[in-house]
Amino acid sequence: MHEFSNTEITHLTSVLRETARQEILPRFRKLDAGDILTKSGAFDLVTEADTRAEKAITAALHAAYPEALVVGEEAVAADNSIRDALPDAPLAFLVDPVDGTWNFARGLATFGTILAATHFGAPTMGLIYDPIGDDLVWANTTEQAAFQNSQGSEHTVKTASAKPLDQLSGYIHLKLMPPEKQPAIAALFPLIGQPGSLRCSAHEYRLIAQGHVDFVLSTCMTPWDHAAGVLLCQQAGGVARMLDGSAYSANLQEGPLLVASCEEVWRELHTKFAPILL
């Protein structure tokens, strides 16, 4: 298994930072209607920033890790067979160049770039970069997750402690869940302190890892959305498991996945959601 050093993290960060400067930020709030296209539906968007940023990141990864498989969100949208190679790859990178494209296309600053590495599907490195703040949260398998600001100053991060259900805040991707399950899931919202969605996995996972929110519940298992965040939260003291209790893998194509700040919160939410979703 490839173990990522701090030097490698610094290099990968520089790749994401330079890509944001060249391909993402110059297009933020400057897109015309014709620059925004739909993929699977009206809320699944792609822009020139997505495609050009992914190409730049992919080229840099191939140059530094020629033996690695690179699985980019936009590349998979064009050729789903790329994702099929993930379970057999000893080193693979998952790239979401502009996570939160709907927000980005509407001029909202809640978007980010997600990069993860996996070993036969198991996350081994996660890096979530915020181009607006020019900062990141990252983790490997041997160190506690850390936040790094734009000047390079760094400190470790830790997930929140347990609290009652009516005091929990977190994210539930309701409209991505099976339609027949949505009414029962929505009926639980009043029991939870503050459920919602940022329409951006990058910021949702960053907030859990930093101890600001308590959970994320997802059923759409796109690996570029979750692999980095799972590792970040685990290395910050949180719990990330499939709702049936099994380990997360980027190879999985069906959910549900529950990521929580601690074991107590995971178990409390499991008692509510498992009878509906399993």
C-alpha positions in Angstrom: 0.0 0.0 0.0 1.3 3.5 -0.9 1.7 5.6 2.2 1.5 9.3 1.5 4.2 11.5 3.0 3.9 15.1 4.0 6.1 16.0 1.0 3.6 14.3 -1.3 0.7 16.1 0.4 2.5 19.4 -0.2 2.9 18.5 -3.9 -0.7 17.4 -4.3 -1.9 20.6 -2.6 0.2 22.7 -5.0 -1.5 20.8 -7.9 -4.9 21.6 -6.7 -4.0 25.2 -5.8 -2.5 25.9 -9.2 -5.5 24.3 -11.0 -7.9 26.4 -9.0 -5.9 29.6 -10.0 -5.8 28.7 -13.7 -9.0 26.9 -14.4 -11.6 27.3 -11.6 -11.4 30.8 -10.0 -11.2 32.7 -13.4 -14.6 31.2 -14.3 -16.3 31.7 -10.9 -19.3 34.1 -11.4 -18.3 34.6 -15.0 -20.2 31.7 -16.6 -22.7 32.4 -19.4 -25.8 30.2 -19.6 -24.2 28.3 -22.5 -21.3 27.4 -20.3 -23.5 25.3 -17.9 -24.6 21.9 -19.1 -26.8 19.2 -17.5 -25.8 15.6 -17.1 -28.3 13.2 -15.5 -30.8 15.9 -14.6 -31.5 19.6 -14.0 -29.5 19.6 -10.7 -26.6 17.5 -12.0 -24.5 20.1 -13.8 -21.1 20.4 -15.5 -19.2 23.5 -16.5 -16.0 24.3 -18.4 -14.3 24.7 -15.0 -15.1 21.1 -14.1 -13.8 19.6 -17.3 -10.6 21.7 -17.7 -9.7 21.4 -14.0 -10.1 17.6 -14.1 -7.9 17.4 -17.2 -5.2 19.5 -15.5 -5.3 17.5 -12.2 -5.4 14.1 -14.1 -2.3 15.1 -16.1 -0.4 16.1 -13.0 -1.3 12.8 -11.3 -0.2 10.7 -14.3 3.1 12.6 -14.3 3.8 12.0 -10.6 2.2 8.5 -10.3 2.4 6.9 -13.8 1.3 3.5 -12.4 -1.8 4.9 -10.8 -5.4 4.7 -12.0 -7.1 8.1 -12.1 -10.9 8.1 -11.8 -12.3 11.6 -12.5 -16.0 12.4 -12.1 -16.3 13.9 -15.6 -14.2 11.2 -17.2 -16.6 8.6 -15.7 -19.6 10.5 -16.9 -18.2 10.0 -20.4 -17.0 6.4 -19.9 -18.3 4.5 -16.9 -15.9 1.6 -17.5 -13.1 3.7 -15.9 -14.8 3.3 -12.6 -15.0 -0.5 -13.1 -11.2 -0.7 -12.8 -11.2 0.7 -9.3 -11.5 -2.6 -7.3 -8.4 -4.0 -9.0 -6.2 -0.9 -8.6 -3.4 -1.0 -5.9 -3.2 2.8 -6.3 -6.0 4.9 -7.6 -6.9 8.6 -7.4 -10.4 9.8 -7.3 -10.9 13.4 -8.5 -13.9 15.7 -8.1 -12.6 18.9 -9.7 -15.5 21.2 -8.7 -17.6 19.5 -6.0 -20.8 21.5 -5.6 -21.1 22.5 -9.3 -24.7 23.6 -8.8 -23.5 26.2 -6.2 -20.5 27.2 -8.4 -22.7 27.7 -11.4 -25.0 29.9 -9.4 -22.2 32.0 -8.0 -22.3 30.5 -4.5 -18.9 30.1 -2.8 -19.8 26.7 -1.3 -17.7 24.5 -3.6 -14.4 22.7 -3.4 -12.0 20.3 -5.0 -11.8 16.7 -3.6 -8.9 14.3 -4.1 -8.6 10.9 -2.6 -6.3 7.9 -3.1 -7.4 4.3 -2.6 -5.8 0.9 -2.3 -8.1 -1.7 -3.9 -11.0 0.6 -2.9 -9.9 1.4 0.6 -9.2 5.1 1.2 -5.5 5.9 2.0 -5.3 9.6 1.5 -7.9 12.4 1.4 -7.5 16.1 0.6 -10.4 18.6 0.4 -9.4 22.0 -0.9 -11.4 25.2 -0.8 -10.3 27.5 -3.6 -12.1 30.5 -2.1 -10.4 30.2 1.3 -7.2 28.7 -0.3 -7.1 26.2 2.6 -7.6 22.5 3.0 -8.3 19.6 5.3 -6.2 16.4 4.7 -5.4 13.0 6.1 -3.4 9.9 5.4 -3.7 6.6 7.2 -1.0 7.2 9.8 -1.7 10.8 11.2 -4.5 12.7 12.6 -6.4 14.8 10.1 -5.2 18.4 9.8 -6.4 21.8 8.6 -3.9 23.9 6.7 -4.5 27.6 5.9 -3.3 29.6 2.9 0.0 30.5 4.6 0.8 26.8 5.2 0.1 27.0 9.0 -1.4 23.7 10.1 -3.2 22.2 13.1 -4.9 18.9 13.8 -8.7 18.7 13.8 -11.1 16.6 15.8 -14.8 15.7 15.4 -17.4 16.8 17.9 -18.4 15.0 21.1 -21.7 13.1 21.5 -24.9 15.1 22.1 -28.6 14.3 22.1 -30.5 13.7 18.9 -32.4 17.1 19.1 -29.0 18.9 19.3 -27.4 17.2 16.3 -26.7 19.1 13.1 -25.8 17.4 9.9 -26.6 16.7 6.3 -29.1 14.3 4.8 -29.2 14.0 1.0 -32.9 13.4 0.9 -33.7 14.0 -2.8 -30.9 11.5 -3.8 -32.6 8.7 -1.8 -35.1 6.3 -3.2 -38.4 8.2 -3.8 -40.4 5.7 -1.8 -38.1 6.1 1.2 -38.1 9.9 1.2 -41.4 10.6 3.1 -40.3 8.4 6.1 -36.9 9.9 6.2 -38.3 13.5 6.0 -40.6 12.6 8.9 -37.5 12.2 11.1 -36.3 15.8 10.4 -38.2 17.4 13.3 -36.5 15.0 15.8 -33.0 16.2 14.7 -31.6 19.5 15.8 -30.7 20.9 12.4 -30.7 18.6 9.4 -30.0 20.1 5.9 -27.8 19.9 2.9 -25.0 22.2 1.5 -25.2 20.5 -2.0 -21.5 20.1 -1.6 -19.8 17.0 -0.1 -16.5 18.8 0.1 -17.7 21.3 2.7 -20.0 18.9 4.5 -17.1 16.5 5.2 -14.7 19.4 6.1 -17.2 20.6 8.7 -17.6 17.2 10.3 -13.8 16.7 10.5 -13.4 20.1 12.1 -16.1 19.4 14.7 -18.7 21.9 13.5 -21.4 19.4 12.5 -22.2 15.9 13.5 -23.2 13.6 10.6 -23.7 13.0 6.9 -26.2 10.4 5.6 -25.9 9.5 1.9 -27.2 6.8 -0.4 -25.6 7.9 -3.7 -22.2 6.2 -3.6 -20.2 8.2 -6.1 -16.7 7.5 -4.8 -15.2 10.9 -5.7 -17.7 12.4 -3.3 -17.1 10.2 -0.3 -13.7 8.5 -0.2 -11.7 11.5 1.0 -14.3 12.6 3.5 -14.6 9.1 5.0 -10.9 9.1 5.7 -10.8 12.7 7.0 -13.5 12.0 9.5 -12.0 8.7 10.6 -8.6 10.3 11.1 -10.3 13.1 13.1 -11.9 10.7 15.5 -15.2 10.1 13.8 -17.0 7.0 12.6 -17.7 6.1 9.0 -19.6 2.9 8.1 -22.2 1.7 5.8 -25.6 1.7 7.6 -25.5 -2.1 7.8 -22.3 -1.8 9.8 -19.9 -2.9 7.1 -16.7 -0.9 6.2 -16.9 1.8 3.5 -15.1 1.1 0.2 -14.9 3.3 -2.8 -15.8 0.2 -4.8 -19.4 0.2 -3.5 -22.0 1.5 -5.8 -25.0 1.4 -3.4 -25.5 3.0 0.0 -26.5 4.0 2.5 -23.4 5.5 4.2 -23.5 7.1 7.6 -20.6 9.3 8.8 -20.8 10.6 12.3 -18.7 12.5 14.8 -18.4 9.6 17.2 -19.7 6.1 17.9 -22.5 7.2 20.1 -23.9 9.5 17.4 -23.5 6.9 14.8 -25.5 4.4 16.8 -28.3 6.9 17.7 -28.8 7.8 14.1 -28.6 4.2 13.0 -31.6 3.3 15.2 -33.6 5.9 13.4 -32.5 5.4 9.8 -31.7 1.7 9.5 -35.3 0.5 9.8 -36.3 2.7 6.8 -33.3 2.4 4.5 -32.2 -1.2 5.1 
